[in-house]
Amino acid sequence: MRHVFTLLFILVIQGCSKKAQPTVQLPPVEEIPEVVKVLSEPNISADSVFFLNTAIVTLSHDVDNVAIHYSVDGSEVTEDSPIYVSPLNVDINIDLKCKAYHPDYVAPSNLSNLSLRKCISTPELILKQSSTLPNEPFMGTGLTALSDLKKGELKGEESPNWIGFQEEEIVFEYKLDKPIYCNGISISTLSNPLKGVLNPQRFEIDVDDELVGFLQIKAPAGKTPPELKIWDFSVKNKIKKSIKIKVVNAKTVPNWYEDQMEKPWIFIDEIIIN
């Protein structure tokens, strides 16, 4: 009996000597944010941007089962806009916009856009030698680049189709061999503020020494991305002898531009007179 009591006493002492194991509180597992898949914008391919008869425009996307919705009048693109199913045969001026939609993506893609302009051959128009010449190093093919129907690329300094001007006023003067009826004038430009290439500050269109078109343009609000732009002017005049197009450059580059001593550039690749 004494031995049993001794054994129990030892077991009790050992049990008391053991320290209680603390409860380990694991930190909460942070929720992993859901990865939102972003759908890239559609690809636009045109056999010509400036065309005499027709142009073929193809829309495509790298993701399968994408629905590409588009508009051709510059209106906003929604899921109610037409769905692209085959190449577009274009025979008029259009301002194409398109977005990609896919059921596995929560939002549509960003917008892709491209403007196309139909041109009419006007051999009666002769560009006068008194017109402003482009500046080095962006001489391109000279003033013939204004009517060669070749579109400059978004990387202006790498595209030979652009011609660049640093003059405060750029003037293009046309004389006529015989009168023509003009529906409109379109001027294609590139802006890339980070490279010192700006939109014109102002356009003025004179027909037979009378002002028929005027457009004042706001300076860029900040470091905007490169942009191709076609400026359209509705003229609808019978022109007897001359057209003068004045493009007014900004006097200085934006105050955040690195080289404040350099004059801004204007890049033009085409002037269409229809």
C-alpha positions in Angstrom: 0.0 0.0 0.0 2.8 2.4 0.9 4.4 1.6 -2.5 1.2 2.5 -4.3 0.8 5.8 -2.4 4.4 6.7 -3.2 3.9 6.0 -7.0 0.7 8.1 -7.1 2.5 11.0 -5.3 5.3 10.9 -7.9 2.9 11.0 -10.8 1.0 14.0 -9.3 4.3 15.9 -8.7 5.4 15.2 -12.3 2.0 16.3 -13.7 2.2 19.6 -11.8 5.7 20.3 -12.9 4.7 20.2 -16.6 4.0 23.7 -17.9 0.8 24.3 -19.8 1.4 24.6 -23.5 0.4 28.0 -24.7 -2.1 28.2 -27.5 -0.5 29.5 -30.7 -2.6 32.0 -32.6 -1.8 31.9 -36.3 -2.0 35.1 -38.1 -5.1 35.4 -40.4 -4.4 34.4 -43.9 -4.7 37.5 -46.1 -7.1 37.3 -48.9 -5.5 37.1 -52.3 -7.0 39.8 -54.5 -8.8 38.5 -57.5 -6.8 39.0 -60.7 -8.9 41.0 -63.2 -8.1 39.9 -66.8 -7.8 42.9 -69.2 -8.9 42.4 -72.8 -6.5 44.1 -75.3 -7.9 46.4 -77.9 -8.7 45.1 -81.5 -6.3 45.4 -84.4 -7.3 47.6 -87.4 -5.7 47.0 -90.8 -6.5 49.1 -93.9 -5.0 48.7 -97.3 -5.1 52.5 -97.6 -6.2 55.4 -95.3 -6.4 57.9 -98.2 -8.0 56.3 -101.2 -9.4 57.2 -104.6 -12.1 54.6 -105.0 -12.4 52.1 -102.1 -10.5 50.8 -99.1 -10.7 47.5 -97.4 -10.6 47.5 -93.6 -10.0 44.4 -91.5 -10.6 44.0 -87.7 -9.0 41.2 -85.7 -8.1 40.1 -82.2 -5.6 37.7 -80.6 -8.2 36.1 -78.3 -10.7 33.5 -79.6 -14.4 34.0 -79.4 -14.1 37.8 -79.2 -17.0 39.9 -80.5 -15.7 43.1 -82.0 -18.3 45.9 -82.0 -17.7 49.0 -84.2 -19.1 52.3 -85.4 -18.1 54.2 -88.6 -19.5 57.6 -87.8 -17.4 58.5 -84.8 -20.2 57.5 -82.3 -19.4 55.7 -79.1 -19.1 51.9 -79.3 -21.4 49.8 -77.1 -22.7 46.2 -77.1 -25.6 47.4 -79.3 -23.2 48.6 -82.0 -22.8 46.3 -85.1 -20.6 43.2 -84.7 -17.7 42.8 -87.2 -18.1 39.6 -89.3 -16.1 40.3 -92.5 -13.8 43.0 -94.0 -15.4 46.4 -94.5 -15.5 47.8 -98.0 -15.3 51.5 -97.5 -16.1 54.0 -100.3 -16.8 57.2 -98.2 -15.1 59.1 -95.4 -15.4 57.2 -92.1 -14.2 57.6 -88.5 -14.0 54.0 -87.4 -14.1 53.0 -83.7 -14.1 49.5 -82.3 -14.0 47.6 -79.0 -13.6 43.9 -78.2 -16.1 42.0 -75.9 -15.7 38.6 -74.4 -17.9 36.7 -71.8 -14.8 35.7 -69.7 -13.8 39.3 -69.2 -15.6 41.7 -66.9 -15.1 44.7 -69.1 -14.6 45.4 -72.8 -11.3 46.4 -74.3 -10.0 49.9 -74.7 -10.9 51.7 -77.9 -9.2 51.3 -81.2 -9.8 53.9 -83.9 -8.8 54.9 -87.4 -10.0 57.6 -89.8 -10.2 57.0 -93.5 -10.7 59.7 -96.2 -11.8 59.4 -99.8 -9.9 61.5 -102.2 -10.8 63.0 -105.6 -8.2 63.6 -108.2 -7.9 67.3 -108.8 -5.2 68.0 -111.4 -6.5 71.5 -111.7 -4.9 72.3 -108.3 -1.2 73.3 -108.4 0.7 73.9 -105.2 2.6 77.2 -105.5 6.3 77.3 -104.9 5.8 80.2 -102.5 4.3 77.6 -100.0 6.2 77.1 -96.8 8.9 74.4 -97.1 9.5 71.8 -94.4 12.5 72.0 -92.0 15.5 69.7 -91.6 15.7 66.9 -90.6 12.0 66.2 -91.4 12.0 67.1 -95.1 10.7 63.8 -96.3 9.8 64.0 -100.0 9.1 67.7 -99.7 5.8 69.2 -100.4 4.8 66.3 -102.7 4.2 64.4 -99.5 1.0 66.5 -99.0 -0.7 64.7 -102.0 0.9 61.3 -102.3 -2.0 59.5 -100.4 0.6 57.9 -98.1 -0.3 57.8 -94.4 2.5 58.6 -91.9 2.9 56.2 -88.9 2.4 57.0 -85.2 6.2 57.1 -84.8 6.5 60.3 -86.8 10.3 60.7 -86.6 10.7 57.2 -88.1 8.2 57.6 -90.9 9.3 59.2 -94.2 5.7 60.2 -95.0 5.6 63.0 -92.5 7.1 66.4 -93.2 7.9 68.7 -90.2 7.6 72.5 -89.8 8.9 74.8 -87.1 7.8 78.1 -88.6 5.3 80.2 -86.7 3.0 80.3 -89.7 2.9 77.6 -92.3 1.1 78.6 -95.6 0.1 76.3 -98.4 -1.1 78.2 -101.5 -2.9 76.5 -104.5 -3.7 78.1 -107.8 -6.3 76.7 -110.2 -6.0 76.2 -114.0 -9.8 76.2 -114.1 -12.6 76.6 -111.5 -13.7 73.7 -109.4 -16.4 73.0 -106.9 -15.0 72.1 -103.5 -16.9 70.0 -100.9 -14.3 70.0 -98.2 -10.7 70.1 -97.1 -9.0 67.5 -94.8 -5.6 68.0 -93.1 -3.8 65.0 -91.5 -1.4 65.7 -88.6 0.5 64.0 -85.8 0.9 65.2 -82.3 3.5 63.8 -79.8 4.0 66.4 -77.0 6.7 64.4 -75.4 8.8 64.8 -78.6 7.9 68.5 -79.0 5.4 67.7 -81.8 2.1 69.6 -81.2 -1.2 70.1 -82.8 -1.5 73.3 -84.7 -2.7 76.3 -82.6 -5.0 77.5 -85.4 -6.2 76.7 -89.0 -7.4 79.3 -91.5 -8.8 78.4 -94.9 -9.1 81.1 -97.6 -10.9 80.6 -100.9 -10.5 83.3 -103.5 -9.1 85.6 -100.8 -12.1 85.1 -98.6 -12.0 83.4 -95.2 -14.3 80.3 -95.3 -12.8 78.1 -92.5 -11.3 78.8 -89.1 -10.5 76.6 -86.1 -8.7 77.5 -82.8 -7.2 74.5 -80.9 -6.5 74.3 -77.2 -2.9 73.5 -76.1 -2.3 70.0 -74.6 -3.3 69.8 -71.0 -0.4 67.5 -70.1 1.9 64.8 -71.4 -0.7 63.3 -73.7 0.2 60.2 -75.8 1.0 60.4 -79.6 -2.1 60.8 -81.7 -3.0 60.8 -85.4 -5.7 63.4 -86.3 -7.6 64.4 -89.4 -9.0 67.9 -89.3 -12.1 68.3 -91.6 -13.4 71.6 -93.0 -16.7 71.8 -94.9 -16.2 74.3 -97.7 -18.9 73.7 -100.4 -17.7 76.6 -102.5 -17.0 77.1 -106.2 -13.4 78.0 -106.3 -12.4 80.2 -109.2 -8.7 80.9 -108.7 -7.0 80.0 -105.4 -7.0 78.3 -102.0 -4.8 79.3 -99.2 -4.4 77.1 -96.1 -2.7 78.7 -93.1 -1.5 76.5 -90.2 -0.4 78.5 -87.1 2.2 76.9 -84.8 2.4 77.4 -81.0 5.0 80.0 -80.1 6.6 77.7 -77.4 6.7 74.1 -76.3 4.8 73.2 -73.0 6.6 74.3 -69.8 7.3 70.7 -68.8 9.1 70.0 -72.1 12.9 69.3 -71.4 14.3 71.6 -74.1 12.7 75.0 -73.6 14.9 76.6 -76.2 13.4 74.5 -79.1 10.5 75.6 -81.1 7.5 73.2 -81.4 7.1 71.0 -84.5 4.0 70.5 -86.6 3.9 67.2 -88.6 1.7 66.9 -91.7 1.4 64.0 -94.1 -1.6 64.9 -96.3 -3.9 67.7 -97.4 -7.0 66.5 -99.2 -9.0 68.9 -101.3 -12.3 67.3 -102.6 
